[in-house]
Amino acid sequence: MSAIPQRSPGTTRRSGLVALSLAAGLIGGGLSACASDDSGPGAGRGEAAPTTIDGGLGRTVSGAAGSGKATGAPITLGLINQQGGPVSNPEFTVAAQAAAGYLNAELGGVGGRPVKLEVCNIVSAESQGQRCGQQMLANDEIELVVQGGLNVGTQSFHATLAGKKPDLIAVANPGPDVSAKNAFALNASSLAGKAATPIFLDTKLKARTVAMIADDNPGNQEIAKSIKEGIEARGMTVKLTTYPSGSADLMSPMTAVGAGNADVIMPIAVTPTACIAMAKAYEQSGIKIPLSASGLCASDTVRKALGDLPKWIFSGSLLNIHAPDPTGHVAFYRAVMARYAPKGAELGINAPAGFAAVLAAAKILHAAGPDRLTVEKVSKAARAYTGPLLMGPPKLRFGSNPQMPALGAQAVHYYRYEGDGKWVDVSQGWINLPS
């Protein structure tokens, strides 16, 4: 039932905030869009995952020319993830392993060579980023690093890697992810929200005043400030209220921010605890002002706690894995995960980003020439990569934003949940694609 679900509450900013770009609720029913039919996966209705894997799509997004089992000498990818601490994203690694398993079993790996993942986990300390960077540099077999979303260790990791090997960032967070040397961010995450949310609020929802609520977690405050600046730069008025992280009762900040007098309420809520608390406060207040939400609030945890997802608009810098998808990307992802991931594996949160990044890495390695890989060849192929990224924007262009040259795109897709598993594509496609 989740757009991009989230597992653990945590007390710090969620590592790798997939789809933290924020959307707003429908204002007064004034936005028209075609309602979804029931052909796509429903939200929590227990529908079985697709069983047929579209091999043609798999070859397109991975660059594979062959099929069958890979049998040559392995190609090693470095995989950096945040896992095992208060903020933990094990689903990222699980999905990345499933993607590699599919590549190796059905698409001939990369040029007949199986893909092998060398994982280094950052648990909770900044210094662990240095350790992972050193591990990536010490292994001469690693020509390309795939990085998950990190809310600690990012500074030390990038400082240690120092552009000596290309870094494919599956989920970019504010900080050095956007400007690191020889780094290529596939998914702009919250950074996409800064660029796309103001466009959506202004052009689609015609909002002029925004009530923003964020907890006092430094990461969420950074995100709130960034998005607030983007909204104000477009001529809208924003009032921001802060509350203590972990609060279960948000009626006071709702009152303090003057939510009843705004056009849109926009909480920076990225954990189930925060999303559930906001949903309860919104319902108890009786306010009918539309509420915006991160796609991370559209999780099974939130649905189970509330009985259903709130009827909000959810957004993402990857496709909503529960909304109808005419591209076939979501069905492909679900089918591969059903076959190659452990039973009951998390399909949301950072799993889609990890899965897509490994297939993108394969396409880059194919372009570089898998028989004679060098750091220079792989770096050149990564710089030239334009997609298509599975479940991501149809086009990427690294360097399209001079202030954040590592980003390939800052595009977002917006969906409204109408209950009973029904979704509406309110943005009618991607907003803010690179030109």
C-alpha positions as CSV (number, residue, x, y, z in Angstrom):
1,M,0.0,0.0,0.0
2,S,2.9,2.3,0.2
3,A,4.3,4.6,-2.4
4,I,7.8,4.2,-1.1
5,P,7.4,2.6,2.4
6,Q,9.5,3.2,5.4
7,R,10.4,0.7,8.0
8,S,11.8,2.0,11.3
9,P,10.9,5.3,13.1
10,G,14.4,6.3,13.9
11,T,15.3,9.6,15.6
12,T,17.5,11.1,13.0
13,R,17.1,12.0,9.4
14,R,16.3,8.9,7.3
15,S,19.4,7.8,5.4
16,G,18.7,8.1,1.7
17,L,15.4,9.8,1.6
18,V,14.0,8.3,-1.5
19,A,11.2,10.5,-2.8
20,L,11.5,13.1,-0.1
21,S,10.6,15.7,-2.7
22,L,7.4,17.0,-1.2
23,A,4.0,17.4,-2.9
24,A,0.9,19.2,-1.8
25,G,-2.7,18.0,-1.4
26,L,-5.4,18.9,-4.0
27,I,-6.8,22.4,-3.4
28,G,-10.5,22.5,-3.4
29,G,-10.7,19.7,-6.0
30,G,-9.6,22.2,-8.6
31,L,-7.0,20.0,-10.2
32,S,-8.2,17.7,-12.9
33,A,-6.5,14.4,-13.8
34,C,-7.6,11.0,-15.0
35,A,-8.3,8.7,-12.1
36,S,-6.4,5.5,-12.0
37,D,-8.0,2.2,-12.9
38,D,-7.3,-1.0,-11.1
39,S,-4.8,-2.3,-13.6
40,G,-1.8,-1.4,-11.4
41,P,-0.8,-2.7,-8.0
42,G,-3.1,-1.6,-5.4
43,A,-2.3,-0.1,-2.0
44,G,-2.4,-2.9,0.5
45,R,-4.9,-5.1,-1.3
46,G,-2.6,-8.1,-1.2
47,E,-2.3,-8.4,-5.0
48,A,0.3,-10.9,-6.1
49,A,3.5,-9.7,-7.7
50,P,3.9,-10.0,-11.4
51,T,5.5,-13.3,-12.4
52,T,6.7,-12.5,-15.9
53,I,9.9,-10.6,-16.2
54,D,10.2,-8.3,-19.2
55,G,13.6,-9.3,-20.5
56,G,13.5,-6.6,-23.2
57,L,13.1,-3.9,-20.6
58,G,15.8,-5.5,-18.5
59,R,18.3,-5.3,-21.4
60,T,17.3,-1.7,-22.1
61,V,18.0,-0.4,-18.6
62,S,21.1,-2.6,-18.0
63,G,22.7,-2.3,-21.4
64,A,22.8,-6.1,-21.7
65,A,23.1,-7.6,-25.2
66,G,22.9,-11.2,-24.2
67,S,20.9,-13.6,-22.1
68,G,21.5,-16.6,-19.9
69,K,23.9,-17.2,-17.0
70,A,27.1,-15.2,-16.6
71,T,30.2,-17.4,-16.4
72,G,33.3,-15.3,-16.8
73,A,35.5,-13.6,-14.3
74,P,33.5,-11.4,-11.9
75,I,33.2,-7.7,-12.1
76,T,33.2,-6.2,-8.7
77,L,31.1,-3.2,-7.7
78,G,31.7,-1.4,-4.4
79,L,28.4,-0.9,-2.5
80,I,28.2,1.7,0.3
81,N,25.2,1.6,2.5
82,Q,24.0,2.9,5.9
83,Q,23.0,-0.1,7.9
84,G,23.0,-1.5,11.4
85,G,22.5,1.7,13.5
86,P,19.7,4.0,14.6
87,V,19.2,4.9,10.9
88,S,19.4,1.7,8.8
89,N,18.5,0.8,5.3
90,P,19.0,-2.9,4.8
91,E,16.4,-3.0,2.0
92,F,18.9,-1.0,-0.2
93,T,21.5,-3.8,-0.1
94,V,18.8,-6.6,-0.5
95,A,17.4,-5.0,-3.6
96,A,20.9,-4.3,-5.0
97,Q,21.7,-8.0,-4.5
98,A,18.5,-9.0,-6.2
99,A,19.3,-6.9,-9.2
100,A,22.8,-8.4,-9.5
101,G,21.3,-11.9,-9.1
102,Y,18.9,-11.2,-12.0
103,L,21.7,-9.8,-14.2
104,N,23.9,-12.8,-13.5
105,A,21.2,-15.4,-14.0
106,E,19.3,-14.1,-17.0
107,L,21.2,-11.3,-18.8
108,G,24.7,-12.7,-18.9
109,G,25.9,-10.3,-16.2
110,V,28.0,-7.6,-17.9
111,G,29.6,-8.9,-21.1
112,G,29.3,-12.5,-19.9
113,R,30.9,-11.6,-16.6
114,P,28.9,-11.9,-13.3
115,V,28.5,-8.8,-11.2
116,K,29.9,-9.2,-7.6
117,L,29.1,-6.7,-4.8
118,E,31.6,-5.8,-2.2
119,V,29.6,-4.1,0.6
120,C,30.8,-1.7,3.2
121,N,28.3,-0.5,5.8
122,I,28.3,2.8,7.6
123,V,26.6,2.3,10.9
124,S,26.5,5.6,12.8
125,A,29.8,7.4,12.8
126,E,31.3,9.9,10.4
127,S,34.7,8.1,10.6
128,Q,33.2,5.0,9.1
129,G,32.8,6.8,5.8
130,Q,36.6,7.1,5.7
131,R,36.9,3.4,6.3
132,C,34.6,2.6,3.5
133,G,36.4,4.9,1.2
134,Q,39.7,3.3,2.0
135,Q,38.1,-0.2,1.4
136,M,36.9,0.9,-2.1
137,L,40.4,2.3,-3.0
138,A,42.3,-0.7,-1.6
139,N,40.5,-3.2,-3.9
140,D,41.9,-2.8,-7.3
141,E,39.1,-4.9,-8.8
142,I,36.5,-2.2,-8.0
143,E,36.2,0.2,-10.9
144,L,32.8,1.7,-9.9
145,V,31.2,2.4,-6.5
146,V,27.5,2.5,-5.9
147,Q,26.5,4.6,-2.9
148,G,23.2,4.5,-1.0
149,G,21.7,7.4,0.9
150,L,24.0,8.4,3.8
151,N,23.2,10.9,6.6
152,V,26.5,10.2,8.3
153,G,29.9,9.4,6.8
154,T,29.3,11.4,3.6
155,Q,32.0,14.0,4.2
156,S,34.7,11.5,5.1
157,F,33.7,9.1,2.4
158,H,33.9,11.6,-0.4
159,A,37.1,13.2,1.0
160,T,38.7,9.7,1.1
161,L,37.5,8.5,-2.3
162,A,38.5,12.0,-3.7
163,G,37.3,11.2,-7.2
164,K,39.9,8.4,-7.6
165,K,37.1,6.0,-8.6
166,P,33.6,7.0,-10.0
167,D,30.8,7.1,-7.5
168,L,27.3,6.3,-8.7
169,I,25.1,7.8,-6.0
170,A,21.7,6.0,-5.8
171,V,20.2,8.5,-3.4
172,A,21.7,12.0,-3.0
173,N,21.4,14.0,0.2
174,P,22.3,17.7,0.8
175,G,26.1,18.2,1.1
176,P,29.0,16.8,-0.8
177,D,26.8,14.3,-2.8
178,V,25.9,17.1,-5.1
179,S,29.4,18.4,-5.9
180,A,31.9,15.6,-5.2
181,K,34.5,14.9,-7.9
182,N,33.7,12.1,-10.2
183,A,30.3,11.5,-8.6
184,F,27.1,10.9,-10.5
185,A,23.8,11.1,-8.5
186,L,21.0,9.2,-10.1
187,N,18.2,10.1,-7.6
188,A,18.1,13.7,-6.3
189,S,15.7,12.7,-3.5
190,S,15.0,15.8,-1.2
191,L,17.1,17.9,-3.6
192,A,14.5,17.3,-6.2
193,G,11.9,18.7,-3.8
194,K,13.7,22.0,-3.6
195,A,13.4,22.5,-7.4
196,A,10.1,20.7,-8.2
197,T,7.9,21.4,-5.2
198,P,7.6,25.2,-5.8
199,I,6.7,24.5,-9.5
200,F,4.0,22.1,-8.5
201,L,2.5,24.3,-5.7
202,D,2.5,27.3,-8.0
203,T,1.5,26.0,-11.4
204,K,-0.7,23.0,-10.5
205,L,-2.2,23.9,-7.1
206,K,-2.1,27.7,-7.3
207,A,-1.1,27.9,-3.7
208,R,0.1,31.3,-2.3
209,T,0.6,30.5,1.4
210,V,2.2,27.4,2.8
211,A,2.3,26.2,6.5
212,M,5.4,24.1,6.9
213,I,6.0,21.9,10.0
214,A,9.3,20.2,10.8
215,D,10.9,18.5,13.8
216,D,14.2,19.8,15.2
217,N,16.3,17.1,13.7
218,P,19.2,18.9,12.0
219,G,18.7,17.0,8.7
220,N,15.0,17.7,8.5
221,Q,15.7,21.4,9.4
222,E,18.2,21.5,6.5
223,I,15.6,20.1,4.1
224,A,12.8,22.4,5.4
225,K,15.0,25.4,5.0
226,S,16.0,24.4,1.5
227,I,12.5,23.8,0.3
228,K,11.2,26.9,2.1
229,E,13.7,29.0,0.2
230,G,12.7,27.5,-3.1
231,I,9.0,28.1,-2.4
232,E,9.6,31.7,-1.3
233,A,11.7,32.4,-4.4
234,R,8.6,31.6,-6.5
235,G,6.7,34.3,-4.7
236,M,4.7,32.3,-2.2
237,T,4.7,32.9,1.6
238,V,5.9,30.2,4.0
239,K,5.6,30.0,7.7
240,L,7.8,27.3,9.4
241,T,7.2,25.9,12.8
242,T,9.5,23.5,14.6
243,Y,8.6,20.8,17.1
244,P,10.7,18.3,19.2
245,S,11.7,15.2,17.3
246,G,9.7,12.1,18.2
247,S,6.6,14.0,19.3
248,A,3.5,11.9,19.0
249,D,1.1,14.9,19.4
250,L,1.4,17.5,16.7
251,M,-1.7,19.6,17.5
252,S,0.4,22.4,19.1
253,P,2.6,22.9,16.0
254,M,-0.4,22.7,13.8
255,T,-2.0,25.5,15.8
256,A,1.2,27.5,16.0
257,V,1.8,27.5,12.3
258,G,-1.7,28.7,11.6
259,A,-2.5,25.7,9.4
260,G,-6.2,26.6,9.1
261,N,-5.3,29.9,7.4
262,A,-2.9,28.5,4.8
263,D,-3.5,27.1,1.3
264,V,-1.3,24.1,1.9
265,I,0.0,22.3,5.0
266,M,3.5,20.8,4.4
267,P,5.0,18.7,7.1
268,I,8.6,17.5,6.7
269,A,7.7,14.0,8.0
270,V,9.9,11.2,7.0
271,T,9.4,8.5,9.7
272,P,6.3,6.5,10.4
273,T,6.0,8.1,13.8
274,A,6.0,11.6,12.4
275,C,3.6,10.7,9.5
276,I,1.2,9.0,11.8
277,A,1.3,11.8,14.3
278,M,0.6,14.3,11.5
279,A,-2.3,12.3,10.1
280,K,-3.9,12.1,13.6
281,A,-3.4,15.8,14.3
282,Y,-4.8,16.8,10.8
283,E,-7.9,14.6,11.4
284,Q,-8.4,15.8,14.9
285,S,-8.1,19.5,14.0
286,G,-11.0,19.2,11.5
287,I,-9.0,21.5,9.1
288,K,-9.9,20.9,5.5
289,I,-6.8,22.7,4.1
290,P,-5.0,20.2,1.8
291,L,-1.9,18.6,3.2
292,S,1.3,17.8,1.4
293,A,3.4,14.7,2.2
294,S,6.6,13.0,1.5
295,G,6.3,9.8,-0.4
296,L,7.9,8.2,2.7
297,C,4.6,8.7,4.5
298,A,2.9,6.3,2.1
299,S,4.1,3.2,3.9
300,D,2.5,0.0,5.1
301,T,3.4,1.0,8.6
302,V,1.4,4.2,8.3
303,R,-1.5,2.3,6.6
304,K,-1.7,-0.3,9.3
305,A,-1.7,2.3,12.1
306,L,-4.4,4.4,10.5
307,G,-6.4,1.7,8.7
308,D,-5.6,3.3,5.3
309,L,-3.3,5.8,3.9
310,P,-4.2,9.4,4.3
311,K,-5.8,10.9,1.2
312,W,-2.9,13.2,0.4
313,I,-0.7,13.8,-2.5
314,F,2.5,11.9,-2.3
315,S,5.6,12.5,-4.5
316,G,8.7,10.8,-5.6
317,S,11.9,11.2,-7.6
318,L,11.2,7.5,-8.5
319,L,7.9,6.2,-9.7
320,N,5.3,5.2,-7.1
321,I,5.6,1.4,-6.9
322,H,1.9,1.1,-6.1
323,A,0.3,3.4,-8.7
324,P,-0.6,2.3,-12.2
325,D,2.5,2.5,-14.4
326,P,2.1,2.5,-18.2
327,T,5.9,2.2,-18.7
328,G,6.1,-1.3,-17.2
329,H,9.0,-0.4,-15.0
330,V,7.2,-1.1,-11.7
331,A,5.9,-4.5,-12.9
332,F,9.4,-5.4,-14.0
333,Y,10.8,-4.4,-10.6
334,R,8.2,-6.3,-8.7
335,A,8.7,-9.4,-10.8
336,V,12.4,-9.5,-10.4
337,M,12.2,-8.8,-6.7
338,A,9.7,-11.6,-6.3
339,R,12.1,-14.1,-8.0
340,Y,15.5,-12.9,-6.7
341,A,14.9,-11.2,-3.3
342,P,14.1,-13.1,-0.1
343,K,10.5,-13.8,0.6
344,G,8.8,-10.8,2.3
345,A,11.6,-8.4,1.3
346,E,10.8,-4.7,1.6
347,L,10.0,-3.3,-1.8
348,G,9.9,0.4,-0.8
349,I,12.0,2.9,1.1
350,N,15.4,2.7,-0.5
351,A,15.0,-0.7,-2.2
352,P,13.9,0.8,-5.6
353,A,16.9,3.1,-5.6
354,G,19.4,0.3,-4.9
355,F,17.8,-2.0,-7.5
356,A,17.8,0.7,-10.2
357,A,21.4,1.8,-9.4
358,V,22.9,-1.6,-10.0
359,L,21.2,-1.9,-13.4
360,A,22.4,1.6,-14.2
361,A,25.9,0.6,-13.1
362,A,25.7,-2.4,-15.5
363,K,24.8,-0.2,-18.4
364,I,27.7,2.1,-17.6
365,L,30.1,-0.9,-17.4
366,H,28.7,-2.2,-20.7
367,A,29.4,1.2,-22.3
368,A,32.9,1.3,-20.9
369,G,33.7,-2.2,-22.3
370,P,33.6,-5.0,-19.8
371,D,36.7,-6.8,-21.1
372,R,39.2,-4.0,-20.5
373,L,37.8,-1.9,-17.7
374,T,39.7,1.0,-16.3
375,V,38.7,3.8,-13.9
376,E,39.1,6.3,-16.7
377,K,36.9,4.4,-19.1
378,V,34.2,3.8,-16.5
379,S,34.3,7.5,-15.4
380,K,33.8,8.6,-19.0
381,A,30.9,6.2,-19.5
382,A,29.3,7.3,-16.2
383,R,29.5,11.0,-17.2
384,A,27.8,10.1,-20.5
385,Y,25.0,8.1,-19.0
386,T,21.6,9.6,-19.7
387,G,19.3,6.7,-18.8
388,P,16.8,5.3,-19.0
389,L,16.9,4.8,-15.2
390,L,14.5,2.1,-14.0
391,M,11.5,3.8,-12.4
392,G,13.4,7.2,-12.6
393,P,13.1,10.2,-14.9
394,P,13.3,9.3,-18.5
395,K,16.3,11.5,-19.0
396,L,19.3,12.4,-17.0
397,R,22.0,14.9,-17.7
398,F,24.8,15.3,-15.2
399,G,26.0,18.9,-14.9
400,S,22.6,20.3,-15.9
401,N,22.6,22.3,-12.6
402,P,25.9,24.1,-12.3
403,Q,25.4,24.6,-8.5
404,M,24.9,20.8,-8.1
405,P,26.9,19.3,-10.9
406,A,26.7,15.7,-9.7
407,L,22.9,15.6,-10.1
408,G,21.5,14.0,-13.2
409,A,18.0,15.4,-12.7
410,Q,15.7,17.1,-10.1
411,A,12.5,15.8,-11.5
412,V,9.5,14.6,-9.4
413,H,6.3,12.7,-10.0
414,Y,3.1,13.5,-8.0
415,Y,0.3,11.1,-7.1
416,R,-2.9,11.6,-5.1
417,Y,-4.2,8.7,-3.1
418,E,-8.0,8.4,-3.1
419,G,-8.5,5.4,-0.9
420,D,-9.3,1.7,-1.7
421,G,-6.0,1.3,-3.6
422,K,-6.8,4.0,-6.2
423,W,-4.2,6.6,-7.3
424,V,-4.3,9.6,-9.5
425,D,-1.3,11.0,-11.4
426,V,-1.9,14.6,-10.5
427,S,1.3,15.9,-12.1
428,Q,0.5,14.0,-15.3
429,G,4.1,13.0,-15.7
430,W,7.4,14.3,-14.5
431,I,7.9,17.9,-13.4
432,N,11.2,19.6,-13.8
433,L,12.9,17.3,-16.2
434,P,16.4,18.4,-17.3
435,S,16.4,20.3,-20.6
